Amino acid sequence: MARTSSSPGCTRFINIYTTNGGYYIADLPGYGYAKAPGGERTKWLQWMEDYLGGRRPLRGTILLVDCRHPEMESDVRMAEFLRGCGKPYIVALTKSDKLGTAKLSESRKKAGELGPVIPVSSVRGSGVRELFRWLNQVTAD
């Protein structure tokens, strides 16, 4: 179980979770809406670059992007960085239940510029199965 907060950007460290599927999930500090001093945010970015770029066993990355803000500069930069790492990644378009069909379609198109997209909703559970399918695929390779 992970601790969650109603305030975005509360993750301050790299948190590692073991799954029932036998693989690990690393929760990295948020950088988009995090309310933290600039020096701390810079430290997080260095951690993320070191972790994502330097971990040989890393099989794939899920970039969480809020469907209401699919063009945040920080997400664009992270997608560019992930492309440069050469390992698989996917964009999980979160909170997809908060938009209507037309707006979600528009958001998905914009997020598609970042990489392959799966809209997900923790409220409805939509997209979760597809996300696990992707995880199983990249961890099996």
Secondary structure, 3 states (H helix, E strand, C coil): CCCCCCCCCCCCCCEEEECCCCCEEEECCCCCCCCCCHHHHHHHHHHHHHHHHHCCCCCCEEEEEECCCCCCHHHHHHHHHHHHHCCCEEEEEECHHHCCHHHHHHHHHHHCCCCCEEECCCCCCCCHHHHHHHHHHHHHC
